[in-house]
């Protein structure tokens, strides 16, 4: 049981920062529904779709434990992080069209309207039934116990940096490997020689990075 709780704890906490760093446009899309002969037969009527789960349908005691777990793992900040990320993306995009005196007023208006349209708390509310479906009450309590321990608090503190450094290391390895492969192909594709950076020069400052910008924690 202890090992299972630790495994769930690691997976749970890794998922939180990963979601917070993922732009909405890059989220996986639901697969298209496949029509079957049975589904299209006129003699069969589709069953009524079940009402989507909401935080109001979760047992109050379990819901309180879930919300406490999200608080102590900082997962409850996901809505704020995503809102900040979207705001920064809008600012970056609109700065190409608006002058420096107009942009601040535009962003104030956008942020106010966006906060009203998509309150950050709605993200937390939407996550409650997801946790409820994924974890039993015993597992939620076990995770709370783990994250309230000194080790759990240490994980909360250092794991985001560990994940970031690991991502940076993996990105550099993959980038170096890709450049090496492309250089090896340049004899067959001479145009590559004009496109690839000098092997002895570091990448130019501001070169595209494979990582997505992450909102501030």
Residue pairs with C-beta under 8 A, 6 or more apart in sequence:
1 142
4 139
5 139
5 142
5 143
5 145
5 146
6 146
8 135
8 139
8 142
8 143
9 143
9 146
9 147
9 152
9 155
10 155
12 73
12 75
12 143
13 73
13 75
13 147
13 155
13 156
13 159
14 159
14 163
16 73
16 74
16 75
16 78
17 159
17 160
17 163
17 214
18 163
19 78
20 77
20 78
20 81
20 82
20 85
20 214
20 215
20 217
21 212
21 214
21 215
22 212
23 85
23 89
23 212
24 82
24 86
26 212
38 44
39 46
53 129
53 132
53 133
54 125
54 129
55 63
55 125
55 126
55 128
55 129
57 129
58 66
58 128
58 129
58 132
59 132
59 137
61 137
62 132
62 137
62 140
63 128
63 132
65 137
65 140
65 141
65 144
66 128
66 131
66 132
66 135
66 140
67 76
67 124
67 128
68 144
69 75
69 131
69 140
69 143
69 144
69 147
70 76
70 124
70 127
70 131
72 144
72 147
72 148
72 152
72 153
72 156
73 147
73 156
74 156
74 217
75 127
76 124
77 217
78 123
78 124
78 127
79 119
79 120
79 121
79 122
79 123
79 124
80 120
80 215
81 214
81 215
81 216
81 217
82 120
82 123
82 215
83 114
83 115
83 118
83 120
84 215
84 216
85 213
85 214
85 215
86 114
87 107
87 110
87 111
87 114
88 213
88 215
90 107
90 110
91 103
91 107
94 103
94 106
94 107
95 103
98 106
131 140
135 143
146 152
147 153
147 155
147 156
160 217
164 214
167 211
168 211
171 209
171 210
171 211
174 210
175 210
179 196
179 197
182 192
182 196
183 192
183 196
183 199
185 192
186 192
186 193
186 196
197 203
197 204
